[in-house]
Amino acid sequence: MKVTLDIDQNYEQTRMTIHCKEIDDTVNEILNFMKAKETEFLIGREGERQHILKPQDIHFFYTQKDAVYAVTDKGEFKLKEKLYELEQLLAPNRFVRLSKSVIANLREFSHFEPSFNGTLCVFFKSGKKEYVTRHYVKAIKETLKMNRRETNE
């Protein structure tokens, strides 16, 4: 990969251009990194208080009765964003969809277990758990590189 840096005080804002034959893992990592930098914080409500939430501190997001909540070590906070908007804002190498109503922070996973009907149960470091619906199991396994077969020797 060839990198060119052009520094000029006449530029009003930073702009990044990637020239490539095709999008590979390296290009995806760069794009995900830049996407994560765009979303530095979210605003969550707890009663009348508004809290600044850093995406890396959020364990998962879930919907309940047309509202979206962020779960952190400090509690649960109501957000103004819809789940699909969060999915577009957040870095896909850090956040992954578990179901129609849950997006989770991969770095907050503790462990997971197979569940009924081909689903997975994800346990978070906080002790909470959520279920991955069958529709999203394949994507989770690919993200976590679980599709490799292990042999016992």
Helices and strands as residue ranges (DSSP letters): H 25-38, E 42-46, E 49-53, G 55-57, E 58-64, E 67-72, E 75-79, H 83-89, E 95-99, E 102-105, G 106-108, E 109-114, G 116-118, E 120-124, E 129-132, H 134-143
